[in-house]
Amino acid sequence: MAGDDSDRDLGPCPLCGRPMLAGPSVDRHHWVPRREGGREAAPMHTVCHRKIHAVLGEREIARAYATPEALRGHPEIATFLRWIAGKPPEFVSPHRTTRRRRR
C-alpha cells in the first residue's frame, strides 16, 4: 500500500541480525534501562526485546549486558538466537514471556 511504512526496512536487529520491518514486530530497547539511568535506545525486534527482559533483570542488564555483544554472550540468549535465526523478520511470538524472579 502506498504511503504505508510497515514494510520499511529499518536495517538489521542489533541482537539477532535479522532484518527489521517497521511495525508491530519492532520495539525500542534501552541499552541501560531507564530505571538505571539509561537514555540511549535502539530499535530491536519485539521478540528479541522480550527475551532479554525475560532472562535478565534491569540491574543485571545495566551492569553486565548493556551492549549487543555482551547480550549475545549470555548462554540463554545465545540459545534463543540460534532458534530465532530461521524466523521471518515480522515474526512475533504468540505468547508473552514471564519475567523470572530476581534477587
Biopython code that builds the backbone (N, CA, C, O; Angstrom):
import numpy as np
from Bio.PDB.StructureBuilder import StructureBuilder

atoms = [
    (1, "MET", "N", (0.849, -1.171, 0.000)),
    (1, "MET", "CA", (0.000, 0.000, 0.000)),
    (1, "MET", "C", (0.896, 1.235, 0.000)),
    (1, "MET", "O", (1.812, 1.329, 0.816)),
    (2, "ALA", "N", (0.649, 2.164, -0.886)),
    (2, "ALA", "CA", (1.467, 3.378, -0.978)),
    (2, "ALA", "C", (1.340, 4.208, 0.282)),
    (2, "ALA", "O", (0.241, 4.396, 0.804)),
    (3, "GLY", "N", (2.469, 4.706, 0.773)),
    (3, "GLY", "CA", (2.458, 5.523, 1.980)),
    (3, "GLY", "C", (2.482, 4.722, 3.259)),
    (3, "GLY", "O", (2.662, 5.284, 4.340)),
    (4, "ASP", "N", (2.305, 3.417, 3.156)),
    (4, "ASP", "CA", (2.331, 2.549, 4.332)),
    (4, "ASP", "C", (3.780, 2.226, 4.640)),
    (4, "ASP", "O", (4.460, 1.604, 3.824)),
    (5, "ASP", "N", (4.273, 2.644, 5.828)),
    (5, "ASP", "CA", (5.683, 2.405, 6.150)),
    (5, "ASP", "C", (5.890, 1.120, 6.926)),
    (5, "ASP", "O", (6.977, 0.903, 7.463)),
    (6, "SER", "N", (4.857, 0.236, 7.007)),
    (6, "SER", "CA", (5.012, -1.005, 7.748)),
    (6, "SER", "C", (6.002, -1.946, 7.059)),
    (6, "SER", "O", (6.521, -2.863, 7.696)),
    (7, "ASP", "N", (6.274, -1.730, 5.751)),
    (7, "ASP", "CA", (7.251, -2.555, 5.048)),
    (7, "ASP", "C", (8.623, -1.893, 5.010)),
    (7, "ASP", "O", (9.544, -2.420, 4.387)),
    (8, "ARG", "N", (8.771, -0.758, 5.660)),
    (8, "ARG", "CA", (10.031, -0.017, 5.634)),
    (8, "ARG", "C", (11.115, -0.795, 6.363)),
    (8, "ARG", "O", (10.942, -1.191, 7.516)),
    (9, "ASP", "N", (12.228, -1.008, 5.685)),
    (9, "ASP", "CA", (13.366, -1.730, 6.250)),
    (9, "ASP", "C", (14.096, -0.814, 7.223)),
    (9, "ASP", "O", (14.511, 0.285, 6.855)),
    (10, "LEU", "N", (14.252, -1.263, 8.458)),
    (10, "LEU", "CA", (14.939, -0.486, 9.487)),
    (10, "LEU", "C", (16.376, -0.951, 9.686)),
    (10, "LEU", "O", (17.055, -0.510, 10.612)),
    (11, "GLY", "N", (16.835, -1.843, 8.815)),
    (11, "GLY", "CA", (18.179, -2.383, 8.970)),
    (11, "GLY", "C", (18.151, -3.640, 9.821)),
    (11, "GLY", "O", (17.075, -4.137, 10.154)),
    (12, "PRO", "N", (19.307, -4.155, 10.176)),
    (12, "PRO", "CA", (19.360, -5.385, 10.967)),
    (12, "PRO", "C", (19.081, -5.131, 12.454)),
    (12, "PRO", "O", (19.404, -4.072, 12.991)),
    (13, "CYS", "N", (18.481, -6.118, 13.094)),
    (13, "CYS", "CA", (18.278, -6.069, 14.541)),
    (13, "CYS", "C", (19.658, -6.127, 15.207)),
    (13, "CYS", "O", (20.482, -6.964, 14.839)),
    (14, "PRO", "N", (19.914, -5.258, 16.170)),
    (14, "PRO", "CA", (21.234, -5.270, 16.801)),
    (14, "PRO", "C", (21.514, -6.538, 17.609)),
    (14, "PRO", "O", (22.669, -6.828, 17.921)),
    (15, "LEU", "N", (20.465, -7.297, 17.951)),
    (15, "LEU", "CA", (20.694, -8.522, 18.710)),
    (15, "LEU", "C", (20.811, -9.735, 17.793)),
    (15, "LEU", "O", (21.819, -10.441, 17.826)),
    (16, "CYS", "N", (19.786, -9.983, 16.972)),
    (16, "CYS", "CA", (19.779, -11.209, 16.166)),
    (16, "CYS", "C", (20.328, -11.034, 14.760)),
    (16, "CYS", "O", (20.691, -12.018, 14.114)),
    (17, "GLY", "N", (20.394, -9.793, 14.272)),
    (17, "GLY", "CA", (20.925, -9.533, 12.947)),
    (17, "GLY", "C", (19.931, -9.721, 11.811)),
    (17, "GLY", "O", (20.255, -9.417, 10.663)),
    (18, "ARG", "N", (18.720, -10.219, 12.101)),
    (18, "ARG", "CA", (17.704, -10.355, 11.052)),
    (18, "ARG", "C", (17.187, -8.979, 10.664)),
    (18, "ARG", "O", (17.235, -8.061, 11.483)),
    (19, "PRO", "N", (16.689, -8.804, 9.432)),
    (19, "PRO", "CA", (16.147, -7.501, 9.029)),
    (19, "PRO", "C", (14.962, -7.109, 9.913)),
    (19, "PRO", "O", (14.212, -7.969, 10.376)),
    (20, "MET", "N", (14.802, -5.818, 10.139)),
    (20, "MET", "CA", (13.652, -5.307, 10.881)),
    (20, "MET", "C", (12.772, -4.521, 9.921)),
    (20, "MET", "O", (13.261, -3.724, 9.120)),
    (21, "LEU", "N", (11.462, -4.756, 10.013)),
    (21, "LEU", "CA", (10.487, -4.031, 9.225)),
    (21, "LEU", "C", (9.637, -3.209, 10.177)),
    (21, "LEU", "O", (9.159, -3.727, 11.187)),
    (22, "ALA", "N", (9.443, -1.930, 9.866)),
    (22, "ALA", "CA", (8.643, -1.054, 10.733)),
    (22, "ALA", "C", (7.277, -1.695, 10.972)),
    (22, "ALA", "O", (6.669, -2.243, 10.053)),
    (23, "GLY", "N", (6.810, -1.620, 12.198)),
    (23, "GLY", "CA", (5.509, -2.181, 12.542)),
    (23, "GLY", "C", (5.540, -2.857, 13.896)),
    (23, "GLY", "O", (6.440, -2.603, 14.697)),
    (24, "PRO", "N", (4.564, -3.720, 14.162)),
    (24, "PRO", "CA", (4.433, -4.325, 15.497)),
    (24, "PRO", "C", (5.529, -5.311, 15.870)),
    (24, "PRO", "O", (5.629, -5.712, 17.030)),
    (25, "SER", "N", (6.352, -5.709, 14.904)),
    (25, "SER", "CA", (7.426, -6.655, 15.235)),
    (25, "SER", "C", (8.678, -5.947, 15.745)),
    (25, "SER", "O", (9.697, -6.595, 15.984)),
    (26, "VAL", "N", (8.614, -4.601, 15.917)),
    (26, "VAL", "CA", (9.789, -3.840, 16.359)),
    (26, "VAL", "C", (9.448, -2.989, 17.581)),
    (26, "VAL", "O", (8.413, -2.325, 17.619)),
    (27, "ASP", "N", (10.329, -3.019, 18.572)),
    (27, "ASP", "CA", (10.261, -2.216, 19.808)),
    (27, "ASP", "C", (11.507, -1.339, 19.863)),
    (27, "ASP", "O", (12.363, -1.391, 18.980)),
    (28, "ARG", "N", (11.588, -0.539, 20.912)),
    (28, "ARG", "CA", (12.826, 0.195, 21.221)),
    (28, "ARG", "C", (13.393, -0.389, 22.510)),
    (28, "ARG", "O", (12.669, -0.589, 23.485)),
    (29, "HIS", "N", (14.683, -0.657, 22.504)),
    (29, "HIS", "CA", (15.363, -1.215, 23.677)),
    (29, "HIS", "C", (16.360, -0.190, 24.207)),
    (29, "HIS", "O", (17.184, 0.332, 23.457)),
    (30, "HIS", "N", (16.278, 0.091, 25.499)),
    (30, "HIS", "CA", (17.272, 0.949, 26.157)),
    (30, "HIS", "C", (18.432, 0.055, 26.590)),
    (30, "HIS", "O", (18.246, -0.888, 27.360)),
    (31, "TRP", "N", (19.626, 0.358, 26.090)),
    (31, "TRP", "CA", (20.791, -0.482, 26.395)),
    (31, "TRP", "C", (21.057, -0.517, 27.888)),
    (31, "TRP", "O", (21.370, -1.576, 28.431)),
    (32, "VAL", "N", (20.941, 0.607, 28.555)),
    (32, "VAL", "CA", (20.932, 0.654, 30.017)),
    (32, "VAL", "C", (19.492, 1.046, 30.356)),
    (32, "VAL", "O", (19.027, 2.100, 29.922)),
    (33, "PRO", "N", (18.783, 0.220, 31.118)),
    (33, "PRO", "CA", (17.379, 0.524, 31.422)),
    (33, "PRO", "C", (17.205, 1.932, 31.995)),
    (33, "PRO", "O", (18.054, 2.418, 32.742)),
    (34, "ARG", "N", (16.106, 2.570, 31.640)),
    (34, "ARG", "CA", (15.834, 3.929, 32.123)),
    (34, "ARG", "C", (15.863, 3.990, 33.638)),
    (34, "ARG", "O", (16.337, 4.972, 34.211)),
    (35, "ARG", "N", (15.369, 2.967, 34.284)),
    (35, "ARG", "CA", (15.358, 2.923, 35.744)),
    (35, "ARG", "C", (16.765, 2.943, 36.332)),
    (35, "ARG", "O", (16.969, 3.321, 37.485)),
    (36, "GLU", "N", (17.729, 2.526, 35.512)),
    (36, "GLU", "CA", (19.134, 2.506, 35.934)),
    (36, "GLU", "C", (19.907, 3.701, 35.369)),
    (36, "GLU", "O", (21.136, 3.737, 35.431)),
    (37, "GLY", "N", (19.177, 4.679, 34.818)),
    (37, "GLY", "CA", (19.806, 5.906, 34.333)),
    (37, "GLY", "C", (20.098, 5.947, 32.842)),
    (37, "GLY", "O", (20.720, 6.896, 32.364)),
    (38, "GLY", "N", (19.664, 4.944, 32.103)),
    (38, "GLY", "CA", (19.936, 4.898, 30.676)),
    (38, "GLY", "C", (19.066, 5.820, 29.852)),
    (38, "GLY", "O", (17.923, 6.110, 30.208)),
    (39, "ARG", "N", (19.622, 6.273, 28.752)),
    (39, "ARG", "CA", (18.883, 7.132, 27.826)),
    (39, "ARG", "C", (18.956, 6.606, 26.390)),
    (39, "ARG", "O", (17.994, 6.740, 25.634)),
    (40, "GLU", "N", (20.083, 6.013, 26.012)),
    (40, "GLU", "CA", (20.279, 5.554, 24.637)),
    (40, "GLU", "C", (19.420, 4.322, 24.353)),
    (40, "GLU", "O", (19.434, 3.348, 25.106)),
    (41, "ALA", "N", (18.669, 4.388, 23.243)),
    (41, "ALA", "CA", (17.800, 3.282, 22.850)),
    (41, "ALA", "C", (17.960, 3.033, 21.361)),
    (41, "ALA", "O", (18.413, 3.903, 20.616)),
    (42, "ALA", "N", (17.582, 1.839, 20.938)),
    (42, "ALA", "CA", (17.657, 1.469, 19.528)),
    (42, "ALA", "C", (16.483, 0.562, 19.185)),
    (42, "ALA", "O", (15.957, -0.136, 20.052)),
    (43, "PRO", "N", (16.070, 0.573, 17.911)),
    (43, "PRO", "CA", (15.030, -0.377, 17.505)),
    (43, "PRO", "C", (15.559, -1.801, 17.604)),
    (43, "PRO", "O", (16.747, -2.057, 17.410)),
    (44, "MET", "N", (14.652, -2.716, 17.908)),
    (44, "MET", "CA", (15.003, -4.125, 18.061)),
    (44, "MET", "C", (13.719, -4.926, 17.857)),
    (44, "MET", "O", (12.632, -4.430, 18.155)),
    (45, "HIS", "N", (13.826, -6.145, 17.360)),
    (45, "HIS", "CA", (12.637, -6.992, 17.247)),
    (45, "HIS", "C", (11.961, -7.120, 18.617)),
    (45, "HIS", "O", (12.628, -7.252, 19.643)),
    (46, "THR", "N", (10.655, -7.080, 18.612)),
    (46, "THR", "CA", (9.876, -7.234, 19.844)),
    (46, "THR", "C", (10.210, -8.557, 20.531)),
    (46, "THR", "O", (10.377, -8.599, 21.750)),
    (47, "VAL", "N", (10.309, -9.636, 19.755)),
    (47, "VAL", "CA", (10.591, -10.942, 20.335)),
    (47, "VAL", "C", (11.987, -10.964, 20.979)),
    (47, "VAL", "O", (12.172, -11.590, 22.023)),
    (48, "CYS", "N", (12.954, -10.297, 20.376)),
    (48, "CYS", "CA", (14.306, -10.221, 20.952)),
    (48, "CYS", "C", (14.286, -9.388, 22.232)),
    (48, "CYS", "O", (14.895, -9.759, 23.235)),
    (49, "HIS", "N", (13.582, -8.265, 22.186)),
    (49, "HIS", "CA", (13.476, -7.383, 23.344)),
    (49, "HIS", "C", (12.829, -8.108, 24.525)),
    (49, "HIS", "O", (13.311, -8.026, 25.655)),
    (50, "ARG", "N", (11.744, -8.812, 24.254)),
    (50, "ARG", "CA", (11.059, -9.557, 25.325)),
    (50, "ARG", "C", (11.956, -10.628, 25.921)),
    (50, "ARG", "O", (11.942, -10.853, 27.132)),
    (51, "LYS", "N", (12.738, -11.290, 25.072)),
    (51, "LYS", "CA", (13.631, -12.347, 25.573)),
    (51, "LYS", "C", (14.662, -11.771, 26.531)),
    (51, "LYS", "O", (14.928, -12.354, 27.582)),
    (52, "ILE", "N", (15.240, -10.640, 26.179)),
    (52, "ILE", "CA", (16.229, -10.003, 27.059)),
    (52, "ILE", "C", (15.634, -9.782, 28.439)),
    (52, "ILE", "O", (16.245, -10.139, 29.447)),
    (53, "HIS", "N", (14.436, -9.191, 28.487)),
    (53, "HIS", "CA", (13.826, -8.856, 29.775)),
    (53, "HIS", "C", (13.240, -10.072, 30.486)),
    (53, "HIS", "O", (13.016, -10.025, 31.696)),
    (54, "ALA", "N", (12.988, -11.155, 29.761)),
    (54, "ALA", "CA", (12.537, -12.392, 30.401)),
    (54, "ALA", "C", (13.700, -13.108, 31.089)),
    (54, "ALA", "O", (13.508, -13.811, 32.081)),
    (55, "VAL", "N", (14.893, -12.923, 30.554)),
    (55, "VAL", "CA", (16.078, -13.626, 31.063)),
    (55, "VAL", "C", (16.841, -12.803, 32.100)),
    (55, "VAL", "O", (17.349, -13.347, 33.081)),
    (56, "LEU", "N", (16.919, -11.486, 31.877)),
    (56, "LEU", "CA", (17.779, -10.637, 32.703)),
    (56, "LEU", "C", (16.995, -9.543, 33.421)),
    (56, "LEU", "O", (16.044, -8.988, 32.870)),
    (57, "GLY", "N", (17.386, -9.245, 34.620)),
    (57, "GLY", "CA", (16.814, -8.129, 35.361)),
    (57, "GLY", "C", (17.455, -6.825, 34.917)),
    (57, "GLY", "O", (18.527, -6.832, 34.312)),
    (58, "GLU", "N", (16.807, -5.709, 35.215)),
    (58, "GLU", "CA", (17.304, -4.410, 34.781)),
    (58, "GLU", "C", (18.687, -4.081, 35.333)),
    (58, "GLU", "O", (19.535, -3.565, 34.605)),
    (59, "ARG", "N", (18.918, -4.368, 36.579)),
    (59, "ARG", "CA", (20.232, -4.096, 37.167)),
    (59, "ARG", "C", (21.312, -4.941, 36.495)),
    (59, "ARG", "O", (22.418, -4.461, 36.247)),
    (60, "GLU", "N", (20.988, -6.195, 36.203)),
    (60, "GLU", "CA", (21.938, -7.097, 35.539)),
    (60, "GLU", "C", (22.254, -6.596, 34.119)),
    (60, "GLU", "O", (23.402, -6.647, 33.677)),
    (61, "ILE", "N", (21.223, -6.114, 33.415)),
    (61, "ILE", "CA", (21.439, -5.553, 32.080)),
    (61, "ILE", "C", (22.375, -4.353, 32.178)),
    (61, "ILE", "O", (23.343, -4.247, 31.425)),
    (62, "ALA", "N", (22.079, -3.452, 33.112)),
    (62, "ALA", "CA", (22.882, -2.231, 33.258)),
    (62, "ALA", "C", (24.337, -2.546, 33.600)),
    (62, "ALA", "O", (25.246, -1.892, 33.088)),
    (63, "ARG", "N", (24.563, -3.523, 34.444)),
    (63, "ARG", "CA", (25.923, -3.814, 34.916)),
    (63, "ARG", "C", (26.755, -4.664, 33.963)),
    (63, "ARG", "O", (27.962, -4.455, 33.839)),
    (64, "ALA", "N", (26.113, -5.632, 33.279)),
    (64, "ALA", "CA", (26.922, -6.578, 32.519)),
    (64, "ALA", "C", (26.465, -6.828, 31.081)),
    (64, "ALA", "O", (27.194, -7.444, 30.304)),
    (65, "TYR", "N", (25.280, -6.362, 30.721)),
    (65, "TYR", "CA", (24.732, -6.715, 29.403)),
    (65, "TYR", "C", (24.173, -5.500, 28.662)),
    (65, "TYR", "O", (23.092, -5.582, 28.079)),
    (66, "ALA", "N", (24.880, -4.392, 28.675)),
    (66, "ALA", "CA", (24.403, -3.150, 28.076)),
    (66, "ALA", "C", (24.853, -2.958, 26.626)),
    (66, "ALA", "O", (24.746, -1.859, 26.083)),
    (67, "THR", "N", (25.354, -4.022, 26.002)),
    (67, "THR", "CA", (25.729, -3.957, 24.584)),
    (67, "THR", "C", (25.202, -5.205, 23.884)),
    (67, "THR", "O", (24.971, -6.228, 24.528)),
    (68, "PRO", "N", (25.013, -5.124, 22.575)),
    (68, "PRO", "CA", (24.575, -6.320, 21.847)),
    (68, "PRO", "C", (25.576, -7.472, 21.974)),
    (68, "PRO", "O", (25.184, -8.633, 22.085)),
    (69, "GLU", "N", (26.855, -7.144, 21.958)),
    (69, "GLU", "CA", (27.895, -8.177, 22.054)),
    (69, "GLU", "C", (27.801, -8.920, 23.385)),
    (69, "GLU", "O", (27.874, -10.148, 23.422)),
    (70, "ALA", "N", (27.640, -8.170, 24.475)),
    (70, "ALA", "CA", (27.535, -8.794, 25.795)),
    (70, "ALA", "C", (26.280, -9.657, 25.880)),
    (70, "ALA", "O", (26.321, -10.760, 26.424)),
    (71, "LEU", "N", (25.175, -9.165, 25.348)),
    (71, "LEU", "CA", (23.928, -9.940, 25.358)),
    (71, "LEU", "C", (24.086, -11.243, 24.590)),
    (71, "LEU", "O", (23.645, -12.295, 25.052)),
    (72, "ARG", "N", (24.710, -11.178, 23.424)),
    (72, "ARG", "CA", (24.905, -12.389, 22.616)),
    (72, "ARG", "C", (25.771, -13.417, 23.330)),
    (72, "ARG", "O", (25.688, -14.608, 23.028)),
    (73, "GLY", "N", (26.605, -12.976, 24.276)),
    (73, "GLY", "CA", (27.464, -13.886, 25.023)),
    (73, "GLY", "C", (26.766, -14.597, 26.166)),
    (73, "GLY", "O", (27.325, -15.536, 26.732)),
    (74, "HIS", "N", (25.564, -14.179, 26.521)),
    (74, "HIS", "CA", (24.819, -14.839, 27.600)),
    (74, "HIS", "C", (24.307, -16.179, 27.061)),
    (74, "HIS", "O", (23.708, -16.208, 25.986)),
    (75, "PRO", "N", (24.524, -17.281, 27.770)),
    (75, "PRO", "CA", (24.168, -18.610, 27.250)),
    (75, "PRO", "C", (22.697, -18.757, 26.842)),
    (75, "PRO", "O", (22.414, -19.330, 25.791)),
    (76, "GLU", "N", (21.778, -18.264, 27.630)),
    (76, "GLU", "CA", (20.363, -18.416, 27.298)),
    (76, "GLU", "C", (19.969, -17.552, 26.097)),
    (76, "GLU", "O", (19.145, -17.961, 25.279)),
    (77, "ILE", "N", (20.552, -16.370, 25.994)),
    (77, "ILE", "CA", (20.300, -15.503, 24.841)),
    (77, "ILE", "C", (20.897, -16.143, 23.586)),
    (77, "ILE", "O", (20.284, -16.101, 22.520)),
    (78, "ALA", "N", (22.081, -16.731, 23.705)),
    (78, "ALA", "CA", (22.730, -17.387, 22.567)),
    (78, "ALA", "C", (21.865, -18.539, 22.041)),
    (78, "ALA", "O", (21.744, -18.714, 20.828)),
    (79, "THR", "N", (21.271, -19.313, 22.932)),
    (79, "THR", "CA", (20.371, -20.398, 22.531)),
    (79, "THR", "C", (19.154, -19.834, 21.804)),
    (79, "THR", "O", (18.748, -20.359, 20.767)),
    (80, "PHE", "N", (18.576, -18.770, 22.344)),
    (80, "PHE", "CA", (17.449, -18.099, 21.712)),
    (80, "PHE", "C", (17.819, -17.613, 20.315)),
    (80, "PHE", "O", (17.029, -17.766, 19.384)),
    (81, "LEU", "N", (19.004, -17.031, 20.152)),
    (81, "LEU", "CA", (19.433, -16.500, 18.855)),
    (81, "LEU", "C", (19.565, -17.598, 17.801)),
    (81, "LEU", "O", (19.269, -17.364, 16.629)),
    (82, "ARG", "N", (20.003, -18.784, 18.201)),
    (82, "ARG", "CA", (20.062, -19.904, 17.257)),
    (82, "ARG", "C", (18.648, -20.295, 16.824)),
    (82, "ARG", "O", (18.427, -20.623, 15.658)),
    (83, "TRP", "N", (17.688, -20.263, 17.756)),
    (83, "TRP", "CA", (16.303, -20.611, 17.452)),
    (83, "TRP", "C", (15.645, -19.561, 16.545)),
    (83, "TRP", "O", (14.972, -19.916, 15.577)),
    (84, "ILE", "N", (15.833, -18.296, 16.845)),
    (84, "ILE", "CA", (15.149, -17.210, 16.123)),
    (84, "ILE", "C", (15.736, -16.991, 14.732)),
    (84, "ILE", "O", (15.083, -16.378, 13.888)),
    (85, "ALA", "N", (16.933, -17.469, 14.474)),
    (85, "ALA", "CA", (17.629, -17.208, 13.200)),
    (85, "ALA", "C", (16.800, -17.587, 11.978)),
    (85, "ALA", "O", (16.904, -16.929, 10.943)),
    (86, "GLY", "N", (15.993, -18.617, 12.071)),
    (86, "GLY", "CA", (15.209, -19.072, 10.931)),
    (86, "GLY", "C", (13.828, -18.445, 10.806)),
    (86, "GLY", "O", (13.085, -18.764, 9.877)),
    (87, "LYS", "N", (13.483, -17.574, 11.714)),
    (87, "LYS", "CA", (12.156, -16.946, 11.690)),
    (87, "LYS", "C", (12.156, -15.743, 10.750)),
    (87, "LYS", "O", (13.192, -15.105, 10.558)),
    (88, "PRO", "N", (10.988, -15.426, 10.156)),
    (88, "PRO", "CA", (10.913, -14.248, 9.282)),
    (88, "PRO", "C", (11.028, -12.955, 10.089)),
    (88, "PRO", "O", (10.779, -12.957, 11.295)),
    (89, "PRO", "N", (11.405, -11.846, 9.435)),
    (89, "PRO", "CA", (11.613, -10.571, 10.131)),
    (89, "PRO", "C", (10.391, -10.077, 10.911)),
    (89, "PRO", "O", (10.535, -9.434, 11.950)),
    (90, "GLU", "N", (9.203, -10.375, 10.416)),
    (90, "GLU", "CA", (7.989, -9.877, 11.072)),
    (90, "GLU", "C", (7.446, -10.828, 12.141)),
    (90, "GLU", "O", (6.355, -10.604, 12.667)),
    (91, "PHE", "N", (8.190, -11.882, 12.465)),
    (91, "PHE", "CA", (7.751, -12.863, 13.467)),
    (91, "PHE", "C", (7.534, -12.194, 14.824)),
    (91, "PHE", "O", (8.387, -11.456, 15.316)),
    (92, "VAL", "N", (6.376, -12.469, 15.414)),
    (92, "VAL", "CA", (6.054, -12.021, 16.766)),
    (92, "VAL", "C", (5.589, -13.249, 17.520)),
    (92, "VAL", "O", (4.678, -13.941, 17.066)),
    (93, "SER", "N", (6.185, -13.529, 18.645)),
    (93, "SER", "CA", (5.831, -14.694, 19.438)),
    (93, "SER", "C", (4.368, -14.614, 19.857)),
    (93, "SER", "O", (3.907, -13.564, 20.306)),
    (94, "PRO", "N", (3.632, -15.719, 19.713)),
    (94, "PRO", "CA", (2.212, -15.706, 20.069)),
    (94, "PRO", "C", (1.946, -15.710, 21.575)),
    (94, "PRO", "O", (0.800, -15.564, 22.000)),
    (95, "HIS", "N", (2.965, -15.873, 22.359)),
    (95, "HIS", "CA", (2.764, -15.876, 23.810)),
    (95, "HIS", "C", (3.672, -14.848, 24.479)),
    (95, "HIS", "O", (4.727, -14.484, 23.960)),
    (96, "ARG", "N", (3.241, -14.411, 25.606)),
    (96, "ARG", "CA", (4.007, -13.422, 26.386)),
    (96, "ARG", "C", (4.940, -14.178, 27.319)),
    (96, "ARG", "O", (4.525, -15.111, 28.006)),
    (97, "THR", "N", (6.193, -13.772, 27.338)),
    (97, "THR", "CA", (7.133, -14.398, 28.260)),
    (97, "THR", "C", (6.977, -13.765, 29.632)),
    (97, "THR", "O", (6.643, -12.586, 29.747)),
    (98, "THR", "N", (7.218, -14.545, 30.660)),
    (98, "THR", "CA", (7.111, -14.022, 32.013)),
    (98, "THR", "C", (8.493, -13.750, 32.552)),
    (98, "THR", "O", (9.455, -14.442, 32.220)),
    (99, "ARG", "N", (8.581, -12.743, 33.382)),
    (99, "ARG", "CA", (9.868, -12.418, 33.991)),
    (99, "ARG", "C", (10.179, -13.404, 35.101)),
    (99, "ARG", "O", (9.299, -13.843, 35.842)),
    (100, "ARG", "N", (11.433, -13.732, 35.188)),
    (100, "ARG", "CA", (11.885, -14.563, 36.297)),
    (100, "ARG", "C", (12.026, -13.678, 37.524)),
    (100, "ARG", "O", (12.263, -12.475, 37.418)),
    (101, "ARG", "N", (11.881, -14.277, 38.658)),
    (101, "ARG", "CA", (12.073, -13.530, 39.889)),
    (101, "ARG", "C", (13.560, -13.269, 40.086)),
    (101, "ARG", "O", (14.373, -14.191, 40.011)),
    (102, "ARG", "N", (13.908, -12.032, 40.334)),
    (102, "ARG", "CA", (15.312, -11.626, 40.513)),
    (102, "ARG", "C", (15.602, -11.359, 41.985)),
    (102, "ARG", "O", (14.755, -10.872, 42.734)),
    (103, "ARG", "N", (16.815, -11.691, 42.364)),
    (103, "ARG", "CA", (17.231, -11.429, 43.737)),
    (103, "ARG", "C", (17.864, -10.077, 43.836)),
    (103, "ARG", "O", (18.283, -9.669, 44.919)),
]
sb = StructureBuilder()
sb.init_structure("model")
sb.init_model(0)
sb.init_chain("A")
sb.init_seg("    ")
for serial, (resi, resn, name, xyz) in enumerate(atoms, 1):
    if name == "N":
        sb.init_residue(resn, " ", resi, " ")
    sb.init_atom(name, np.array(xyz, "f"), 0.0, 1.0, " ", f" {name:<3s}", serial, name[0])
structure = sb.get_structure()
